[in-house]
């Protein structure tokens, strides 16, 4: 911040110059003093310059260009999403911003490793460029694990050297290093992994985010000693306390696939002081859920319902997240400081009718500008410029499948073989060894970045039915329990994190039809040989070019058809599939080479 800008803020704080906006008759949610107190708040040039509390500052006054009468509503800081993947909402960043702001999220810490696993750093460049069009302040992290594991069959690879080059080409645009998922790389002090963590020092904050499900003991010591700041993968209070006590922040995740808040709430009920080191994250949130029940505001609501004090819940969604990422103080520009209704902070503000979060905020201000009212975005999204359009074009046409036949999906069940045990509402899976295929479904993962095509062209597929020679190399096949689809199959070009095509079904014929109809990206549902629902995702096979509402409508139709095929709540038909290939969350996963045990980092039999 220049001395001139600083002088302007001080002059406005002293009332020597007219403020832009004065909020009056407000019930201010004071996250520092942990209280609600009536008062007034003055804003100038997107920064809170003054807070006046009734009964203490009655003689002080501010002149302003416009006055917002809060009419006794609560005025609280804008919400901060500590960790998310925009691509997992199936909409592009500018559209995501419109949806998030309508629900009160004004800052998002985004890890774009989904699109980076498909399109490399060109994908990240698109996300940054598209986000500039919108008033949501999205802080982009550099994906740390592309691919998620060194031998994963992803569409790209990003080394420490690649990161350094991108930082130099995009100065000031990368906030930190995204979730470090390569646990063996960290605990084994792998040189490339350590080089990637070290590369974080060239980002805005120098911070490295975490991803450490069920890690404990010496491994957790090594992980924390590496300087990794937070974890959003905790599912049990004792696991969260283990990490909290080693200096890490805990993000209570409440997304579409993973619902961890209820399980972790006792950690804070037992000792509310722990909330200062806990914040919220959505990780993955479908537009249908975000539009219906919210995002970080939904996490606040659930926290309150589970016994956490409302002001404390708001503090976790604002101040705790700000402290985790260094927003609370020390930032050179006042518009980078946030997390509280206090002088010298960015004027990200919410007007709430009450503190239940049952409804969307009555008003949302981003850097002092009104951007949403009663769940409706009223701000501005700039048109896509030539750079955005060029980068978007590079994301299209990302699906390159080998030729397939019915034989690929017609494999037999072997009694006692390792089977994925699906746990509804949880990204973690179990492992089972049943003696029969009763109640089981087939699962296959097909590499879609061209390796299988090249193998077929080179003759490596053999002389048998199309694709059969790729099984165990570029096509993984297996079984799972707990995903109850009946009379059909579901396929998706989203398969975390390498985003190969994952297909689940109860018969080979429908599985082949589903895979054949993913085209250049999307979710496909097939029943008795017919496509009954689909969501098109042409941008990298991950994102739609439609609005959040359009994607939500397609999602609702998809859910309706999937429920009719026996997939019952709490299992999410889409989220329940797309996480099954993720090889960095226990226990059993599907990879192009076959079934993979994450706990032993070996292929299961």
C-alpha positions in Angstrom: 0.0 0.0 0.0 1.4 3.4 -0.9 1.7 6.2 1.7 -1.0 8.1 -0.2 -3.4 5.2 0.1 -2.6 4.9 3.8 -3.1 8.6 4.4 -6.5 8.3 2.7 -7.5 5.4 5.0 -6.4 7.4 8.1 -8.2 10.5 7.0 -11.4 8.5 6.4 -11.0 6.8 9.8 -10.7 10.2 11.5 -13.7 11.5 9.6 -11.7 14.2 7.8 -13.0 12.9 4.4 -16.4 11.6 3.5 -16.9 7.8 3.6 -18.5 6.0 0.7 -21.0 4.0 2.8 -22.2 4.2 6.4 -24.0 1.2 7.8 -26.3 2.3 10.7 -28.6 0.5 13.1 -26.5 -2.6 12.8 -26.1 -5.5 15.3 -22.3 -6.0 14.7 -21.0 -9.5 15.1 -17.7 -8.8 16.9 -15.6 -11.9 16.3 -12.7 -10.5 18.3 -14.7 -9.7 21.4 -17.0 -12.7 20.8 -20.2 -10.6 21.2 -22.9 -8.9 19.3 -23.1 -5.1 19.8 -25.2 -2.4 18.1 -23.3 0.3 16.2 -22.3 1.8 12.9 -19.7 0.9 10.3 -18.0 3.2 7.8 -16.5 2.1 4.5 -14.2 3.9 2.1 -12.6 2.6 -1.1 -13.5 -1.0 -0.2 -12.0 -0.8 3.3 -13.7 -0.6 6.7 -12.4 2.6 8.1 -14.5 2.9 11.2 -16.5 1.0 13.7 -18.6 2.9 16.3 -20.2 1.0 19.1 -23.4 2.3 20.7 -22.9 3.4 24.2 -19.2 3.9 23.8 -18.9 6.1 20.6 -22.2 8.0 20.7 -20.4 11.3 20.2 -18.4 10.2 17.1 -19.9 10.5 13.7 -19.1 9.8 10.0 -20.4 11.6 6.9 -21.0 9.3 4.0 -22.1 9.4 0.4 -24.8 6.8 1.1 -26.3 5.4 4.3 -27.5 1.8 4.6 -30.0 1.4 7.4 -29.5 -2.1 8.6 -32.8 -2.0 10.5 -31.5 -4.0 13.4 -30.0 -6.8 11.2 -26.8 -8.5 12.0 -23.7 -7.2 10.3 -21.0 -9.9 10.1 -17.8 -10.5 8.1 -17.9 -12.1 4.7 -17.5 -15.9 4.9 -14.2 -17.6 3.9 -14.1 -21.1 2.3 -10.8 -22.5 3.5 -10.5 -25.2 0.8 -12.4 -26.0 -2.4 -12.2 -27.2 -5.9 -14.3 -25.0 -8.2 -14.2 -27.6 -10.9 -16.0 -30.0 -8.7 -19.0 -27.8 -8.8 -19.1 -28.4 -12.5 -19.1 -24.7 -13.4 -16.4 -22.3 -14.4 -14.9 -19.8 -11.9 -17.0 -16.7 -13.0 -20.2 -18.7 -12.6 -19.1 -20.2 -9.4 -18.4 -16.7 -8.0 -22.0 -15.7 -8.8 -23.3 -18.7 -6.9 -20.9 -18.4 -3.9 -21.5 -14.7 -3.4 -25.3 -15.1 -3.3 -24.8 -17.4 -0.3 -22.3 -15.1 1.5 -18.9 -16.5 0.6 -16.7 -13.6 -0.3 -13.3 -15.3 -0.2 -12.4 -18.7 -1.6 -9.1 -20.6 -1.3 -9.2 -22.6 -4.5 -7.0 -25.6 -5.4 -7.4 -26.2 -9.2 -5.7 -29.6 -9.2 -8.7 -31.1 -10.9 -8.3 -29.2 -14.2 -4.5 -29.2 -13.8 -4.6 -33.0 -13.8 -6.3 -32.9 -17.1 -4.8 -29.9 -18.9 -1.7 -29.0 -16.8 -0.9 -25.3 -16.1 -3.0 -24.2 -19.0 -5.9 -25.3 -17.0 -4.8 -23.2 -14.0 -4.2 -20.2 -16.2 -7.8 -20.5 -17.4 -9.2 -20.6 -13.9 -7.2 -17.5 -12.9 -8.3 -15.6 -16.0 -11.9 -16.5 -15.8 -12.1 -15.7 -12.1 -11.0 -12.1 -12.8 -14.3 -11.4 -14.4 -16.2 -11.7 -11.0 -16.2 -9.9 -7.6 -15.5 -13.0 -5.6 -12.0 -12.9 -4.3 -10.6 -16.3 -5.3 -7.1 -17.1 -4.0 -5.6 -19.8 -6.2 -3.2 -22.3 -4.8 -0.6 -24.1 -7.0 -1.6 -27.8 -7.3 1.1 -29.7 -5.4 0.3 -33.2 -6.6 -0.2 -33.4 -10.4 -0.5 -36.3 -10.7 -1.8 -37.3 -7.2 0.8 -40.0 -7.0 3.9 -40.2 -9.2 2.8 -43.2 -11.3 -0.9 -42.1 -11.8 -2.1 -42.0 -15.4 -3.2 -38.3 -15.4 -3.3 -35.9 -18.3 -0.4 -33.8 -17.1 2.5 -33.6 -14.7 3.6 -30.5 -12.8 7.1 -30.5 -11.3 8.7 -28.1 -8.9 10.6 -26.6 -11.8 7.2 -26.1 -13.7 5.8 -24.4 -10.6 8.8 -22.0 -10.4 8.4 -21.1 -14.1 4.7 -20.4 -13.6 5.3 -18.2 -10.6 7.7 -16.1 -12.7 5.2 -15.8 -15.5 2.3 -15.0 -13.2 3.8 -12.9 -10.4 1.4 -12.4 -7.4 -1.3 -14.6 -8.8 -0.6 -17.8 -6.8 -1.5 -17.6 -3.1 0.2 -20.7 -1.8 0.8 -24.4 -2.4 -2.4 -26.6 -2.6 -3.1 -29.7 -0.6 -0.1 -31.9 -0.3 -1.6 -35.4 -0.9 1.6 -37.3 -1.6 2.0 -38.7 1.9 4.8 -41.2 1.0 6.6 -38.4 -0.7 6.5 -36.3 2.5 7.3 -39.0 5.0 10.0 -40.4 2.8 11.6 -37.0 2.4 11.4 -37.5 -1.4 13.5 -34.8 -3.1 10.9 -33.8 -5.6 8.2 -33.5 -3.0 10.4 -31.4 -0.8 11.3 -29.2 -3.7 7.6 -28.6 -4.3 7.0 -27.7 -0.7 10.0 -25.4 -0.9 8.6 -23.8 -4.0 5.8 -22.4 -1.9 8.1 -19.7 -0.7 7.7 -18.0 -4.1 3.9 -17.7 -3.6 2.1 -14.8 -2.0 1.9 -16.4 1.4 4.6 -19.1 1.3 2.0 -21.5 2.9 1.4 -25.2 2.0 -2.1 -26.6 2.6 -2.6 -30.2 3.7 -4.5 -33.5 3.0 -3.7 -36.2 5.6 -6.6 -38.6 6.2 -6.1 -40.9 9.2 -2.4 -40.0 9.4 -0.9 -40.3 12.9 2.3 -41.0 14.9 5.6 -40.5 13.3 4.1 -39.8 9.9 2.0 -37.0 11.3 5.0 -35.6 13.1 6.9 -35.5 9.8 3.9 -34.0 8.0 3.5 -31.2 10.6 7.3 -30.7 10.7 7.2 -30.0 7.0 5.3 -26.8 7.7 2.0 -27.9 6.3 -0.6 -25.7 7.8 -4.0 -27.4 7.8 -6.0 -30.5 7.1 -9.6 -30.9 5.8 -9.7 -34.7 5.8 -10.5 -35.4 9.5 -13.5 -37.6 10.1 -13.1 -38.2 13.9 -12.6 -35.8 16.8 -9.6 -37.7 18.1 -8.0 -37.5 14.7 -8.6 -33.8 14.5 -7.3 -33.2 18.0 -4.2 -35.2 17.1 -3.4 -32.7 14.3 -4.6 -29.6 16.2 -2.2 -30.4 19.0 0.6 -30.5 16.5 -0.1 -27.0 15.4 -2.2 -27.6 12.4 -5.5 -25.8 11.6 -8.5 -28.1 11.2 -11.1 -27.5 8.5 -14.4 -29.0 9.3 -15.6 -30.1 5.8 -19.2 -30.0 4.8 -19.5 -30.6 1.1 -21.7 -32.7 -1.2 -19.7 -36.0 -0.9 -18.2 -35.6 2.6 -20.2 -34.5 5.6 -17.8 -34.4 8.5 -19.1 -31.5 10.6 -21.5 -33.5 12.8 -18.8 -36.0 13.6 -16.3 -33.3 14.5 -18.6 -31.0 16.4 -17.9 -32.7 19.8 -14.3 -31.6 19.5 -15.6 -28.0 19.9 -18.4 -28.7 22.3 -15.9 -30.3 24.7 -13.7 -27.2 24.6 -14.9 -24.1 22.6 -11.5 -22.5 22.8 -10.3 -25.0 20.1 -12.5 -23.2 17.6 -9.8 -20.5 17.1 -7.8 -23.1 15.2 -10.8 -24.5 13.3 -12.5 -23.2 10.2 -14.8 -24.5 7.5 -14.4 -25.9 4.0 -16.7 -27.2 1.3 -14.0 -29.1 -0.7 -16.6 -30.2 -3.3 -20.1 -28.7 -3.5 -22.7 -29.4 -6.3 -24.7 -26.4 -7.5 -28.0 -28.1 -6.6 -26.8 -28.3 -3.0 -25.2 -24.9 -3.0 -28.3 -23.1 -4.4 -30.7 -25.0 -2.1 -28.9 -25.1 1.2 -25.8 -23.0 0.8 -22.1 -23.3 1.1 -20.1 -22.0 4.1 -23.3 -20.6 5.4 -24.6 -24.1 5.4 -21.6 -25.2 7.5 -22.5 -22.4 9.9 -26.1 -23.5 10.1 -25.1 -27.1 10.8 -22.6 -26.1 13.4 -25.2 -24.1 15.2 -27.7 -27.0 15.0 -25.1 -29.3 16.6 -24.6 -27.0 19.6 -21.9 -24.6 18.6 -22.5 -21.0 19.6 -23.6 -18.8 16.6 -20.9 -16.1 17.1 -18.3 -18.9 17.5 -19.5 -20.5 14.3 -19.3 -17.2 12.5 -15.8 -16.6 13.9 -14.7 -20.0 12.5 -16.1 -19.1 9.1 -14.3 -15.8 9.1 -11.6 -14.9 11.7 -10.2 -18.5 12.1 -9.9 -18.9 8.3 -8.3 -15.5 8.0 -5.7 -16.3 10.7 -5.0 -19.6 9.1 -4.1 -18.0 5.8 -2.5 -14.8 7.2 -5.3 -12.5 6.3 -5.9 -11.1 9.7 -2.9 -8.7 9.9 0.3 -8.0 8.2 -0.9 -7.8 4.6 0.4 -4.7 3.0 -2.8 -3.8 1.3 -5.8 -3.2 3.6 -8.1 -4.8 1.1 -6.2 -8.1 1.6 -6.9 -8.0 5.4 -10.2 -9.6 6.3 -12.1 -11.9 8.6 -13.7 -9.3 10.9 -15.8 -6.2 11.1 -12.9 -4.0 12.1 -11.0 -0.9 10.9 -8.4 -1.6 8.3 -10.1 -4.7 7.0 -11.6 -5.4 3.5 -15.3 -4.4 3.5 -16.6 -7.9 2.9 -19.9 -7.7 4.8 -23.1 -9.7 5.3 -26.5 -8.5 6.5 -28.3 -11.3 8.2 -31.9 -11.4 9.4 -30.9 -13.7 12.2 -28.0 -16.0 13.3 -29.5 -19.3 12.2 -28.4 -19.2 8.6 -31.7 -20.8 7.7 -31.9 -18.4 4.7 -29.4 -16.7 2.4 -28.0 -13.4 3.6 -30.3 -10.4 3.2 -27.4 -8.5 1.5 -23.8 -9.3 0.6 -21.1 -6.7 0.1 -17.7 -7.5 -1.6 -15.1 -4.8 -1.0 -17.9 -2.5 -0.1 -20.0 -3.1 -3.2 -23.4 -4.7 -3.0 -23.3 -8.0 -4.9 -26.2 -10.1 -3.6 -29.6 -9.7 -2.0 -31.7 -12.5 -0.5 -29.8 -15.3 -2.3 -29.8 -13.5 -5.7 -26.6 -12.2 -7.3 -26.9 -8.5 -8.2 -23.3 -7.7 -9.0 -21.5 -7.7 -12.3 -19.7 -10.4 -14.2 -17.4 -9.0 -17.0 -17.7 -10.6 -20.5 -15.1 -13.1 -21.4 -12.2 -11.5 -23.2 -10.0 -12.9 -25.9 -7.6 -14.5 -23.4 -10.4 -16.3 -21.5 -11.9 -17.6 -24.7 -8.5 -18.8 -26.0 -7.8 -20.6 -22.8 -11.3 -22.1 -22.7 -10.8 -23.5 -26.2 -7.7 -25.3 -25.0 -9.7 -27.2 -22.5 -12.1 -28.7 -25.0 -11.6 -32.0 -26.7 -9.8 -33.6 -23.6 -11.3 -37.1 -23.9 -9.3 -39.6 -25.9 -10.6 -43.1 -25.4 -9.4 -46.4 -26.8 -11.8 -48.6 -28.8 -13.8 -50.7 -26.4 -15.9 -53.9 -26.6 -18.4 -55.6 -24.3 -15.7 -58.1 -23.3 -13.9 -55.4 -21.3 -16.8 -55.3 -18.8 -17.7 -59.0 -18.8 -15.1 -60.2 -16.3 -16.0 -62.8 -13.7 -16.1 -62.5 -9.9 -13.4 -64.3 -8.0 -14.5 -65.4 -4.5 -12.5 -63.6 -1.8 -11.1 -60.9 -4.0 -10.8 -57.4 -2.6 -13.9 -55.3 -3.1 -14.5 -51.6 -2.4 -16.9 -51.1 0.5 -18.7 -47.8 -0.1 -19.4 -45.6 2.9 -22.2 -43.2 2.1 -21.5 -39.6 2.9 -17.8 -40.2 3.4 -14.9 -40.1 1.0 -13.2 -42.9 2.9 -14.0 -46.4 1.7 -13.7 -49.8 3.3 -12.3 -53.1 1.9 -14.2 -56.4 1.9 -13.5 -60.0 0.7 -16.9 -61.5 0.0 -17.3 -65.1 -1.2 -20.0 -64.3 -3.7 -21.0 -61.5 -6.0 -24.4 -61.1 -4.3 -25.2 -57.4 -3.9 -22.1 -56.3 -5.6 -21.7 -54.0 -8.6 -19.0 -53.8 -11.3 -16.6 -50.9 -11.5 -14.1 -50.0 -14.2 -11.7 -47.2 -14.7 -10.6 -46.3 -18.2 -7.7 -44.1 -18.9 -8.9 -41.2 -21.1 -5.8 -39.1 -21.8 -4.7 -41.0 -24.8 -2.4 -43.7 -23.4 -4.8 -46.5 -24.3 -5.2 -45.1 -27.8 -1.5 -45.0 -28.3 -1.2 -48.6 -27.0 -3.8 -49.8 -29.4 -2.2 -48.0 -32.3 1.1 -49.6 -31.4 -0.5 -53.0 -31.3 -0.1 -53.5 -27.6 -3.8 -54.3 -27.2 -3.4 -57.7 -28.8 -5.6 -59.4 -31.3 -8.6 -60.0 -29.1 -11.7 -57.9 -28.6 -11.2 -54.2 -28.6 -9.7 -52.9 -25.4 -9.4 -56.3 -23.7 -5.6 -56.2 -23.9 -5.6 -52.9 -22.0 -7.1 -54.4 -18.9 -4.7 -54.2 -16.0 -2.6 -51.6 -17.9 -4.9 -48.8 -18.9 -8.3 -50.2 -17.8 -8.9 -51.3 -14.3 -11.7 -53.7 -13.4 -13.2 -54.7 -10.1 -16.2 -54.9 -7.8 -17.8 -52.8 -5.1 -20.4 -53.1 -2.4 -22.9 -50.5 -1.2 -23.5 -48.7 -4.5 -27.0 -50.0 -5.2 -27.6 -49.1 -8.9 -30.0 -51.6 -10.5 -30.8 -52.1 -14.1 -28.1 -49.8 -15.5 -24.9 -47.9 -15.2 -23.4 -44.5 -14.5 -20.2 -43.2 -16.1 -18.3 -40.0 -15.6 -15.2 -38.2 -17.0 -14.7 -37.0 -13.4 -12.6 -39.5 -11.5 -10.5 -37.9 -8.8 -7.8 -36.8 -9.3 -6.5 -38.0 -12.6 -10.0 -37.8 -14.1 -10.1 -41.0 -16.1 -13.5 -42.4 -16.8 -15.1 -44.2 -13.9 -18.1 -46.4 -14.7 -20.3 -48.4 -12.2 -23.1 -50.8 -13.2 -24.9 -54.0 -12.6 -24.4 -55.3 -16.2 -21.7 -55.1 -18.8 -24.0 -53.9 -21.6 -25.1 -50.8 -19.9 -21.6 -50.0 -18.8 -20.4 -50.0 -22.4 -23.3 -47.8 -23.4 -22.5 -45.3 -20.6 -18.8 -45.0 -21.5 -19.6 -44.7 -25.2 -21.9 -41.7 -24.4 -19.6 -39.6 -22.3 -18.5 -37.9 -25.5 -16.2 -34.9 -24.6 -17.1 -34.8 -20.9 -19.9 -35.3 -18.4 -21.9 -37.6 -16.2 -24.1 -40.2 -18.1 -26.8 -42.4 -16.6 -28.0 -45.5 -18.6 -31.0 -47.6 -18.0 -31.8 -50.7 -20.0 -29.5 -49.6 -22.8 -30.9 -46.0 -23.0 -29.3 -42.8 -21.8 -31.9 -41.4 -19.3 -29.9 -38.5 -17.9 -26.7 -36.6 -18.6 -24.8 -33.5 -17.5 -22.5 -32.2 -20.3 -19.1 -31.0 -19.1 -17.1 -29.9 -22.2 -14.4 -27.9 -20.4 -11.8 -30.4 -19.6 -14.5 -33.0 -19.0 -15.1 -31.2 -15.6 -17.0 -28.0 -16.2 -20.1 -26.9 -17.9 -20.5 -23.7 -19.9 -24.0 -23.2 -18.5 -25.2 -21.3 -15.4 -25.2 -22.8 -11.9 -29.0 -23.0 -12.2 -28.9 -24.9 -15.5 -26.4 -27.4 -14.1 -28.5 -27.7 -10.9 -31.5 -28.5 -13.0 -29.6 -31.2 -14.9 -28.3 -32.5 -11.6 -31.8 -32.7 -10.1 -33.0 -34.6 -13.2 -30.0 -36.9 -12.9 -30.7 -37.5 -9.2 -34.3 -38.3 -9.8 -33.5 -40.9 -12.4 -30.7 -42.4 -10.3 -33.0 -42.7 -7.3 -35.4 -44.6 -9.4 -32.6 -47.0 -10.1 -32.2 -47.9 -6.5 -29.5 -45.5 -5.3 -30.9 -44.4 -2.0 -29.8 -41.5 0.3 -27.4 -40.8 1.9 -25.5 -42.1 -1.0 -25.0 -39.4 -3.7 -25.2 -41.1 -7.1 -22.5 -38.9 -8.7 -20.2 -38.1 -5.7 -20.4 -41.7 -4.7 -18.7 -42.7 -8.0 -16.2 -40.0 -8.8 -14.2 -40.4 -5.6 -13.7 -44.1 -6.0 -10.5 -43.7 -8.1 -8.8 -41.3 -5.6 -5.7 -43.1 -4.6 -4.8 -40.9 -1.6 -7.7 -41.6 0.6 -8.1 -45.0 2.4 -8.9 -47.7 1.9 -9.5 -49.4 -1.4 -9.6 -47.6 -4.8 -9.8 -48.3 -8.5 -6.8 -47.4 -10.7 -6.2 -48.1 -14.4 -4.0 -51.0 -13.3 -6.6 -52.5 -11.0 -7.7 -52.4 -7.3 -5.3 -50.4 -5.1 -5.0 -50.5 -1.3 -4.1 -47.0 -0.1 -3.0 -48.2 3.3 -0.3 -50.4 1.9 0.2 -48.5 -1.4 0.0 -51.8 -3.2 -2.4 -53.5 -5.6 -4.9 -55.7 -3.9 -5.8 -59.2 -4.9 
